[in-house]
């Protein structure tokens, strides 16, 4: 049978792991490797060498994707 002290340590450890996972998810950048804001709908266009929204600007290098 586990003691209360042992259960407390296990619970505390699980709480730290869960908190760490949540913090990791919250601090993820909304920007891709090119600096385009993914959550804003921007995608990198190689042809134009800039971030675009595909429904606003045509990008030849994204044609067919």
C-alpha positions in Angstrom: 0.0 0.0 0.0 1.3 3.5 -0.9 1.7 5.9 1.9 0.1 9.4 1.8 3.6 11.0 1.4 4.4 8.8 -1.6 1.0 9.5 -3.2 1.6 13.2 -2.6 4.9 13.1 -4.4 3.4 11.2 -7.3 0.5 13.7 -7.6 2.9 16.6 -7.4 5.2 15.1 -10.1 2.2 14.5 -12.4 1.0 18.1 -11.8 4.4 19.5 -12.8 4.5 17.4 -16.0 0.9 18.4 -16.9 1.7 22.1 -16.2 4.9 21.9 -18.3 3.0 20.4 -21.2 0.4 23.1 -21.1 3.0 25.8 -20.9 4.8 24.3 -23.9 1.6 24.4 -25.9 0.9 28.0 -25.0 4.3 29.4 -25.9 4.5 27.9 -29.3 5.0 30.6 -31.8 2.1 31.4 -34.2 4.8 32.1 -36.8 6.5 29.7 -39.2 10.2 29.6 -40.1 9.7 32.5 -42.5 7.9 34.7 -40.0 4.5 34.2 -41.5 1.6 34.3 -39.0 0.0 30.9 -39.6 -3.0 31.6 -37.4 -3.6 34.8 -39.4 -3.8 32.8 -42.6 -0.4 33.7 -44.0 1.7 31.3 -46.0 5.2 31.8 -47.4 5.4 32.3 -51.1 8.8 31.5 -52.7 7.9 33.2 -55.9 7.1 36.6 -54.3 9.5 36.1 -51.4 6.9 37.2 -48.9 4.1 36.0 -46.7 0.7 36.0 -48.4 -2.9 34.9 -47.9 -3.6 32.5 -50.8 -7.2 33.8 -51.1 -5.9 37.4 -51.6 -2.7 36.9 -53.6 -1.8 34.4 -56.3 1.5 32.6 -55.7 2.9 30.6 -58.6 5.1 28.5 -56.3 2.0 27.4 -54.3 0.0 26.6 -57.4 -1.5 23.1 -57.0 -0.9 22.9 -53.2 
